[in-house]
């Protein structure tokens, strides 16, 4: 029987600023705060005995950092996919090109990602284009099916609040994890 563990990333610099001000701070591809790193390390302790064969993580840095803090000490393969990236509504949801990610995480494979793997509309006024709800919902459905059909049986998925809410109907806190069945 397939076991899927969903894990939301730890607190990011965007989350910390937005919680205080309610404003987008312009933190593109936001990283974890020291608190976010602590949250991820604590999740790693709580999940130390969790059987996992594969870690699937979004290419957004805060998700990769969280996955690394939780699972890097274990010999578990990581698969980076933009299938469950966050819905682009804020600066933190704009990613970075694979070569920049590779410079920060040289042990991970980003070669399969396109140069712009996040939602992008060329010549959009402003710093980014919001991802339309219809495209987002289609992507969530496709991820559910992809995960359901994935050959690995014990999977940890590190991702994002809005995406996981669309997938499960539940709002997860930073570094919260829950077991989920892809039906």
N, C-alpha and C positions, 0 to 999 in steps of 0.2 A: 504494500500500500504506500502511495506517495505521501511524503511528509514535506510540507512547505512552511517555512518560517519567514514571515514578513518582518523586517526591521526598518524603522524610520531612522534616518541619520540623526546624529547628535546636534546640539544647538550650533547654528552657524552665526557668523558675524551679522548676516542679514536678519536672522531671527531675533538676535539680541537687540539690535537697533530698532527694528519694527515694533517689538514688544514695548519699548520705552516711548516711542514717538508716533507710531502709526504711519510713518512715512518710509518710502522706499529709499534706502541710503545710496543706491547706485553701486552695490557690491556685486559685480559680475562674477559668476561662478564662485559664490561665497564659500569661504573655508570654515572649518570648525573653530569655535572659540576654545579657550582653555576649559571652560565648563563642558562644552560639547565633547572634547577629547576625554575628559573624566567620565562623562556619561557613557561613551563608547567603551572605555576600559572597564567600567563596572558591568556593562552588558556582557563583555567578554568573560568576566569572572562568572556571571550568572549562567552563561551558555557554554561554559568550558566542557561540560560532559554531553552537550547536545550532539547527536550523530548528524553530521553534515558531509555530503559527498561533493557538493559544488556550491560556491558562493557566486551569485549573480548580482552585479551592482551596476547602477547607473553611472555614466561617465562624468557626472557632476562631482567635483572634487570633494564636497562634504560627504557624499555617499561612499566614495572610495576610501577616504580617511576613516570613516566609521567602520567599514568592512575590514580594513587593515587592522584597526585597533582591536576588533573583536576576534578575527580569525587568522591574522598573519603568523602567529606563533604555531599554528597547526599546518600540517602539510595538506592543505585543501586547495584545489585549483580555483582560480577566479576567472569569471567570464564577464567582460564589460559589454553591456548592450544599452543602446539608447531607446530600446523598446518601451522601457518604463521610466524614462526621464520625466522630470516634473513638467506639468503644464506650464508653458511660458506665459506668465502673467506679471512677473517681477524681474528686476535686474539679476537676481541671484540665479535665475533659471536660464540665463544665457550662458552657454558653455564655452569651452576653449578648444582650439584645434588639436588633433591628435598629437602633433609633434610637441606641443606645450605640455600636454598631459604626460607624454612619454618622458619628458625631461624631469618631471616631478616624481613619476612612478616608473622607473626604467625596467622593473621586473614584470610589469604587466603589458598585455598586448592590446594596442589600440589601432593596429594596422587595418582592421576591417571597418573602421569608422570613416565616414566621409569628412572632408575638411570642415563642413558645417553640418553637424548632426542634430542640432536643436532646431526648433521651428524658426524659420527665417523667411521674410518677404523682402526681397531687394527693393531699395529705394523707398522704404517705409520712413515717414517722418518720425523723428524721435529715435531713441536709442535701441528700440526693439519693437517687434510686432507681436501682439498677444495671439496665442494659439486659439483658433476658434473652437468652441465647445464641441461642435460636430466632429471635427478632426480628432480632438482629444478623446471623445467617447469611442470613436472607431479604433483608436490606438489602444485604449484600455481593453476593449473586447478582443483585439488581436493578441495582446499580451496574455490575457487569460487563456486563450486557446493554445498559444505557443507554450506556455508554462505547463498546461495540462498534458500536452503531447510530448513534452521534453523527456528524453530518455533517462535522465538522472532521477533518482527516487527520493533522495534526502537533500533538499535544496534550501539554502538561505538566500532571500532576496533583500538586498539593501536598497532602499529607495526613499520616497518622498511622501509628504503628508497628503497633498491634494490627489496625487495619483492613487495612493492606497485607499483614500476615502472613496474615490470613484470605483475602485475595485471591490471594496468590502462593505461600504456604507458606514464605516467607523472612522472617526478622527483619531489618529495616533499622536501621542506626545513625542517630543524628541527622544530618540533612542528607545522608544517603546517597541516591544516585539509581541507578535501573536502568531499562533498557528492558524493556517488557512487551508481550505480545501478548494482546489480549482475545479468547479463543476461546469 
